[in-house]
Amino acid sequence: MRPPICFICRKEFSLSDGGGTVRFADYEPLPKGQVGHPDGLEWFCEEHYNRAVELKEHSSREARALFSSE
């Protein structure tokens, strides 16, 4: 899994700072036994997390575009 770096602002953060991962509509779990970071699962810092949760019904690509348009 990728380290916690915000999908929007690219800020590196610690989970103790707040934030977390969001599963978007394009989430695809990794096959059993495979190591890596699944598509559609993205990290968000505390500043962007709540808005990301509101957008979870979109694909991760669509969510990023919506953040950019705000």
Secondary structure, DSSP 8 states (H G I E B T S, - for coil): ---SB-TTT--B--GGGS-EEEEEEEEE---TT--S--EEEEEE-HHHHHHHHHTTTS-HHHHHHHHHH-
